[in-house]
Every structure is written in structure tokens, then in C-alpha cells.
């Protein structure tokens, strides 16, 4: 056997930490890469914060500044301090709008969330045509709010409305749904529930599908009924999603505007002859663009902001107890 000493030795692969590139690309390249890794996430999320500062933070600060003035839309702008807030607190019309807003919010949001939860639980079962029903509950969302208001206004018509016709079968007299607070609140609430129950149900359904099936199988082996599984497994596991849905519903319910305006059918923003269903949002628009008192309207907007915060805190105090957590 002959050993050939002229055969070149095989090249060794660079080990860990060794670079096969040129010298001089180490410190500068690593510094640039480190800066890129740290700066890129901030660069990617910066458009949101820039847009929020432009269309969210600046209007909030500017509205607060306007609320401290006697600010007419086309006139003098006199600094008055907190006079607008003092006058607003003593304004019975404003508190009537607050009462209407809270009343409509309560009788629309609570049934809406309960129905959405039950509907999501039903759609989470293995039923025939499940996809059809899931798509069907989203149809009200693609319907224009104007079309919804027109249809429901006809349904609640005094002389030819279907609701009064149905009540008449039981001997009830025809109702003027717009003339009293409770009847107007109920009519507007049905509009809201019809349009937004499916939206909340889809969100809750998506959260239900992330719950491990093993929990239900173990509960079935232990003899737990479907009802007990719903209250002991489904509802506690939905706690974060329920908090989100409650928060969004609170914000939407307390800033209610389109449905009562369409129900009124006029640009006066008074919510009826005696303001029986005027909401705070309608009050703000009336003061700003009908009475041209921008300072007073801005103060009302900040009072609405405070009302939303109080509503969220109250709802959070209830929803945080879901699942036995205090």
C-alpha cells in the first residue's frame, strides 16, 4: 500500500464563533444588527401611535381647551374657566339626556350580551347547517343603520305598525312609541340588539373554540351535565373575552347616536318633543352644530368621557368576579 503525501488535506469547516467572511465586518456589523433588532419593532408600531396622536390625543386635548371657553362656532372666544362645567351640572336637559342614555344602555346591553352568550354556545354545538347559521347572524351587521331605523320605525308605527297589530290581538290599545320614555327606549333597544347581538356572539364563539375539549370530556366522565359544564367551564374560560365584549358594549351604548336620531326622523336632535329619548351624544351635537356653542358642547363631551369611565369601572367590578376571582 502506497501513501500519497501530495494529496491536499480536506478543508476544515469553520467552528462555532468563527467567521468565514472578511475581516472588519465584525464589530460594525453586529452593532448595526443590534440596532436593527431594537429599533425595527418601534418603527413598525409607530404609525399607530402617530395616527392616535393626530386623530385621538390632539382632539382630546383641544376639546378640553375649548371647554374652558365661551367658544362660539363663528364668534368670540372668551376664557371662562370651569363655568361651562358648573352650568352643565345644573342643566336639567343634560341630566335628562344622561338618564335616557343610561336607560337605553341597560335595557339593550344586558339582554344583548345574555342572548349573544347563549347563541354562541348553541352555534358551538355540532348541528346541521352550522356554517349557514354562523353566517346568518352576521347579516344584520352589513345592513345600513338607516335601513334598520326605517324598518323598525315602520314596525313601531301607531296605526299600521306590526307591533301594535300584534299587541292588538291581545286587546291592547295602539301605542305611540315615540311619545313616552319607556316605549321609545324599548323600541330603540330592539334596533340595537338586532344589529349587534350577532357581532358579540361571533366574538364569544371564537373564544369558545379555543377552550380545550379535554375539559368537557373529563367533566362528562365525572357526570357533569351540559348546563353545569356551561357554567363551570365555558363561562369562566370566557372571562377575558367577556370583559372585552362588556367594555366595547359599554362604550358603544353610552355613545349611542345613530339609532335614536333615525328613530326621531328629524335633524333637531331633541329626542322627541320633551327630550324623552335624547342621548348625550345627541345633546352634544345639538349644542355644537345647532346652537353653535362649541365650549358648552366640549364640556358635555368630557362629561360623557367621565360617564364612560364610570360605566366601565362598574361593569369591570362585575365581570372580574366571573370564574370565582375577586
C-alpha positions in Angstrom: 0.0 0.0 0.0 1.5 3.4 -1.0 0.8 6.6 0.8 0.4 9.7 -1.4 1.8 12.6 0.6 0.9 15.1 -2.2 -2.8 14.9 -1.6 -4.0 18.2 0.0 -5.7 17.9 3.4 -9.5 18.5 3.4 -10.5 22.0 4.4 -12.0 22.3 7.9 -15.4 23.8 8.4 -15.4 26.9 10.4 -16.5 26.1 14.0 -18.9 27.9 16.2 -18.0 31.5 16.6 -15.7 31.5 13.6 -16.4 33.6 10.5 -15.5 32.7 7.0 -16.0 36.2 5.7 -13.6 39.1 5.5 -12.1 40.8 8.5 -13.5 44.1 9.5 -17.2 43.1 9.3 -17.5 42.0 13.0 -18.0 45.0 15.3 -19.6 47.4 13.0 -22.0 44.7 11.5 -23.0 43.4 14.9 -23.7 46.9 16.2 -25.9 47.7 13.2 -27.7 44.4 13.5 -28.3 45.0 17.2 -29.7 48.5 16.5 -31.9 47.0 13.8 -33.3 44.4 16.1 -34.1 47.0 18.8 -35.4 49.8 16.5 -37.4 47.8 14.0 -40.3 46.9 16.4 -40.7 50.6 17.3 -40.6 51.6 13.7 -43.3 49.1 12.8 -45.7 50.2 15.6 -45.0 53.9 15.2 -47.8 54.5 12.5 -50.5 53.6 15.1 -49.1 56.0 17.7 -48.7 58.7 15.2 -52.3 58.3 13.9 -53.5 58.1 17.5 -51.7 61.3 18.4 -53.1 63.1 15.4 -56.7 61.8 15.5 -57.1 60.8 19.1 -54.8 62.6 21.6 -54.9 66.0 19.9 -58.7 66.2 19.6 -59.0 65.2 23.3 -56.6 68.0 24.4 -58.1 70.5 22.1 -61.6 69.7 23.2 -60.6 70.2 26.8 -59.1 73.6 25.9 -62.3 74.6 24.1 -64.5 73.5 27.0 -62.8 76.2 29.2 -64.0 79.0 26.8 -67.2 80.6 25.8 -66.5 79.4 22.2 -68.9 80.2 19.5 -68.6 78.5 16.1 -68.2 81.8 14.4 -67.7 84.4 17.0 -65.8 85.4 20.2 -63.7 83.0 22.2 -63.6 84.1 25.8 -61.8 82.1 28.5 -64.3 81.3 31.3 -62.5 78.5 33.2 -64.9 75.8 34.5 -68.0 77.9 34.1 -69.3 75.5 31.4 -69.0 72.5 33.7 -70.7 74.3 36.5 -73.6 75.3 34.2 -73.7 71.8 32.8 -74.0 70.2 36.2 -77.1 72.4 36.9 -78.6 71.8 33.4 -81.7 69.6 33.7 -81.7 68.9 30.0 -78.2 67.4 30.2 -79.2 65.1 33.0 -82.3 64.1 31.2 -80.0 63.0 28.3 -77.8 61.1 30.7 -80.9 59.3 32.1 -82.0 58.4 28.6 -78.6 57.2 27.6 -78.2 55.0 30.7 -81.7 53.7 30.5 -81.4 52.6 26.8 -77.9 51.2 27.6 -79.2 49.0 30.4 -82.3 47.6 28.7 -80.4 47.0 25.5 -76.9 45.8 26.5 -77.8 43.2 29.3 -80.3 41.2 27.1 -77.9 41.6 24.1 -74.9 40.0 26.0 -77.0 37.2 27.5 -78.5 36.4 24.2 -75.1 36.5 22.5 -73.6 34.1 25.0 -76.5 31.6 24.6 -76.4 32.0 20.8 -72.6 31.4 20.7 -73.0 28.3 22.9 -75.7 26.9 20.6 -73.6 27.6 17.5 -70.6 25.8 19.1 -72.5 22.5 19.1 -72.5 20.1 16.3 -75.7 20.9 14.4 -76.7 20.6 10.8 -76.1 23.8 8.8 -73.8 25.2 11.4 -71.9 27.4 8.9 -75.2 28.7 7.5 -76.3 29.9 10.9 -73.0 31.4 11.8 -73.0 33.5 8.6 -76.7 34.3 9.1 -76.2 36.0 12.5 -73.7 38.4 10.8 -76.2 39.7 8.2 -77.6 42.5 10.4 -74.1 44.0 10.6 -73.9 44.6 6.8 -77.3 46.3 6.9 -77.3 50.1 6.8 -78.3 51.7 10.1 -80.6 54.0 8.1 -82.4 51.0 6.6 -82.7 49.4 10.0 -84.1 52.5 11.5 -86.6 52.9 8.7 -87.8 49.3 9.0 -88.1 49.4 12.8 -89.9 52.8 12.7 -92.5 51.2 10.5 -92.8 48.3 12.8 -93.5 50.6 15.7 -95.9 52.8 13.8 -99.0 53.7 15.7 -101.7 53.0 13.1 -100.2 50.4 10.7 -97.2 49.1 12.7 -96.9 45.3 13.1 -96.0 45.5 16.8 -99.2 47.4 17.6 -101.2 44.9 15.4 -99.7 42.0 17.3 -100.5 43.7 20.7 -104.0 44.4 19.4 -104.6 40.6 19.2 -104.5 40.6 23.0 -106.8 43.6 23.3 -104.1 46.2 23.9 -104.6 49.8 22.6 -102.3 51.2 20.0 -99.2 52.8 21.5 -97.4 56.0 20.4 -94.0 54.5 20.8 -92.2 57.9 20.5 -94.3 59.8 23.0 -93.1 58.1 26.2 -89.6 57.4 27.5 -90.1 53.7 28.3 -91.7 52.9 25.0 -89.1 54.9 23.0 -86.2 53.2 25.0 -87.7 49.8 24.3 -88.1 50.5 20.5 -84.5 51.8 20.2 -83.1 48.9 22.3 -84.6 46.4 19.9 -82.8 48.1 17.0 -79.5 47.9 18.8 -80.0 44.3 19.9 -81.0 43.2 16.4 -77.9 44.8 14.9 -75.2 43.9 17.4 -76.1 40.6 19.1 -74.6 38.6 16.2 -71.4 40.5 16.4 -70.9 39.8 20.0 -72.0 36.2 19.5 -69.3 35.6 16.9 -66.6 37.0 19.2 -67.7 34.7 22.0 -68.0 31.8 19.6 -64.4 32.3 18.5 -63.3 32.3 22.2 -65.3 29.1 22.9 -63.5 27.2 20.2 -60.2 27.8 22.0 -61.3 26.0 25.1 -59.7 22.6 25.3 -62.1 19.7 24.6 -60.4 17.6 27.2 -62.0 19.7 29.9 -65.5 18.8 28.7 -64.6 15.2 28.3 -63.3 15.0 31.8 -66.4 16.7 33.1 -68.6 14.3 31.2 -66.8 11.3 32.8 -67.4 12.9 36.2 -71.1 13.0 35.4 -71.4 16.8 34.9 -74.5 17.8 32.9 -74.3 20.2 29.9 -75.7 23.0 31.9 -73.1 22.6 34.7 -70.3 22.4 32.1 -71.5 25.6 30.6 -71.5 27.5 33.9 -68.4 25.8 35.4 -66.2 25.5 32.3 -67.4 27.7 29.4 -68.3 30.9 31.3 -65.1 31.0 33.5 -62.9 30.3 30.5 -64.5 33.1 28.6 -63.8 35.7 31.3 -61.2 37.7 29.3 -63.4 37.8 26.2 -66.5 38.7 28.2 -64.6 41.6 29.8 -63.6 42.8 26.3 -67.2 42.4 25.0 -68.6 44.2 28.0 -66.2 47.1 27.6 -66.9 47.5 23.9 -70.6 47.3 24.5 -70.4 49.9 27.3 -68.5 52.4 25.1 -70.9 51.8 22.2 -74.0 52.0 24.4 -73.1 55.2 26.1 -72.1 57.0 22.9 -75.4 56.0 21.2 -76.3 58.4 18.4 -77.4 56.9 15.1 -80.4 54.8 16.2 -82.3 57.5 18.2 -81.6 60.1 15.5 -83.1 57.9 12.8 -85.9 57.0 15.1 -86.7 60.7 15.6 -86.7 61.3 11.9 -85.7 65.0 12.1 -82.4 67.0 12.4 -83.5 68.8 15.5 -81.6 66.4 17.8 -84.1 66.9 20.6 -85.1 63.3 21.0 -88.8 63.9 20.9 -91.0 66.8 22.0 -89.8 66.7 25.6 -86.5 65.0 25.0 -87.8 61.6 26.1 -85.1 59.7 24.2 -82.4 62.3 23.6 -79.0 60.8 24.3 -75.8 62.6 25.5 -74.3 62.3 22.0 -77.4 64.0 20.5 -77.2 66.7 23.2 -73.5 67.4 22.2 -74.3 67.6 18.5 -77.3 69.8 19.2 -75.2 72.3 21.3 -72.3 72.3 18.9 -73.9 72.4 15.4 -77.4 73.7 16.1 -76.9 76.2 18.9 -73.3 76.8 17.9 -72.0 76.7 21.5 -68.8 74.8 21.0 -67.5 75.4 24.5 -70.6 74.0 26.2 -70.7 71.0 23.8 -67.0 70.3 24.5 -67.7 70.3 28.3 -70.6 67.9 27.7 -68.2 65.7 25.6 -65.8 65.5 28.6 -68.6 64.7 30.9 -69.6 61.9 28.6 -66.0 60.7 28.7 -66.2 60.6 32.5 -69.5 58.8 32.3 -68.0 56.1 30.1 -65.1 55.6 32.6 -67.6 55.2 35.5 -69.6 52.7 33.4 -66.5 50.7 32.5 -65.4 50.6 36.2 -68.8 49.4 37.3 -69.0 46.7 34.7 -65.5 45.6 35.4 -66.3 45.2 39.1 -69.0 42.6 38.0 -67.2 40.8 35.2 -63.9 40.4 37.2 -65.8 38.1 39.5 -66.6 35.6 36.7 -64.9 32.3 37.5 -64.7 32.9 41.2 -62.0 35.6 41.1 -62.4 38.5 43.4 
